[in-house]
Amino acid sequence: MAKLGIHDLAVRYGKLTAISDLSFTVAEGERLFISGPNGAGKSSLLGAISGAVRAAHGRIEMDGDILSGLGPERIARRGLSMVPEGRRIFGGLTVRENLMVGTGIRRDRAAVADDLETAFTAFPILRDRANAPAGALSGGQQQMLAIARALMTNPKVMLVDEPSLGLAPKVVDEVYDRLCSLQALRGLTLVIVEQSSTRAARVGGRMILMRGGRIVADGDAAGFAAADLLSEAYFGDPA
């Protein structure tokens, strides 16, 4: 498990400000949802934490280890993995080969086989389709593969960007059930961007609501479902 800290973070794309002076912490083993309307800065936030997006200023740290300014591979080596929006699996590789891609940064080769077995136990369909091209999997199965691939880096913190995107509700239920089971099994700290705030409320955990690159609410996800905070996030004035 690991604690994540974001301090005065700003992200800009040219003259466009995507995130403005954002600060929050995520406790060890916590499940944090980040929700809000399109353009709120949610994916930019995950990109900055994972090193895929350069921050204009601010500090990102994990267990006191400064991640700011590091590239994605160096951040992954420190125990933070990313499940990107849209899965981004390698369709021409087999399921097993996709999973092994995530082990390239590891030195504990003896433990890789154990983690592969953990992934196959968590997602039995991946064991069944281990030698099949990943591109032949359904959308839900590809999402499971993306999560399992991130798990193969042996992370302490996992970032997940829009795991329910484009999936049927029953498939989303299954994906979240497996993701939460893995969190409990591995003691993961989870940060999940979820467009559906009602979905986040049903799954449970803490939720940050963003609008205009700022946090407009922070609290228990279940408590937001019937509150005016959701309307404030989507329609209120972020200034």
Secondary structure as GFF3:
##gff-version 3
##sequence-region A 1 239
A	DSSP	beta_strand	4	13	.	.	.	ID=ss1
A	DSSP	beta_strand	16	26	.	.	.	ID=ss2
A	DSSP	beta_strand	31	35	.	.	.	ID=ss3
A	DSSP	alpha_helix	42	50	.	.	.	ID=ss4
A	DSSP	beta_strand	57	62	.	.	.	ID=ss5
A	DSSP	beta_strand	65	66	.	.	.	ID=ss6
A	DSSP	alpha_helix	72	77	.	.	.	ID=ss7
A	DSSP	beta_strand	80	83	.	.	.	ID=ss8
A	DSSP	alpha_helix	95	101	.	.	.	ID=ss9
A	DSSP	alpha_helix	109	122	.	.	.	ID=ss10
A	DSSP	alpha_helix	124	128	.	.	.	ID=ss11
A	DSSP	three_ten_helix	134	136	.	.	.	ID=ss12
A	DSSP	alpha_helix	139	151	.	.	.	ID=ss13
A	DSSP	beta_strand	157	161	.	.	.	ID=ss14
A	DSSP	alpha_helix	169	186	.	.	.	ID=ss15
A	DSSP	beta_strand	189	193	.	.	.	ID=ss16
A	DSSP	alpha_helix	197	203	.	.	.	ID=ss17
A	DSSP	beta_strand	206	211	.	.	.	ID=ss18
A	DSSP	beta_strand	214	220	.	.	.	ID=ss19
A	DSSP	alpha_helix	221	224	.	.	.	ID=ss20
A	DSSP	alpha_helix	229	235	.	.	.	ID=ss21
###
